[in-house]
Amino acid sequence: MKKIIILALAVILNLSCSNTREKLSDKALNFELTNAAGKKVALKEIIKNHKGKAVVLEFWASWCGDCVKNMPNVKKLQTENPTTDFVFISFDKTPEAWKAGIEKHELVGEQYYVGETMKGDFGKAVGIDWIPRYMVLNQKGKVELYRAIETDNEKVEALLKGLAN
């Protein structure tokens, strides 16, 4: 009986924790990314510029096989959600590789370059442990889905449909 109660409590705790929204840390929000024109822009400014629209942040790199493999799904999401803004944040090793990846994969949306590896300060601040990684923000710039990977496409799609209503 004691084991059943402990198991039930663990399940309840897990479910309640999974429903809480994670927030972006001040460190993440203040981190400056480089845009395609070479200008440094803090993540909080990027988010602010998209207020009023749902936003998908995609963390990726051109060297990432899973990222490249999932590009058709991202493009499908973009087509099916024309009122959602897509912001691509790259962990490429060099600006040249980042720009070549944008061109090669014909990525449409805002493009930013981190300038460090996934294990750097920014990657740690947003909890990057795998790419591609997606984060969905609502029209007020608040995090609706903090951590999604390429296998969560249906979850992202359903959330975007809900935000569009």
VENGIFEN-V221643 format. One record per helix or strand. SS is the DSSP state (helix for helix, strand for strand). FROM is the first residue (numbers start at 1). LEN is the number of residues. Records with the same first field share a line. If there is no record, write none. Layout:
# VENGIFEN-V221643
SS=FROM-LEN  FROM-LEN
This chain:
# VENGIFEN-V221643
helix=2-17  26-5  43-6  65-16  95-10  121-5  150-15
strand=32-4  40-3  55-6  85-6  110-4  133-5  143-7
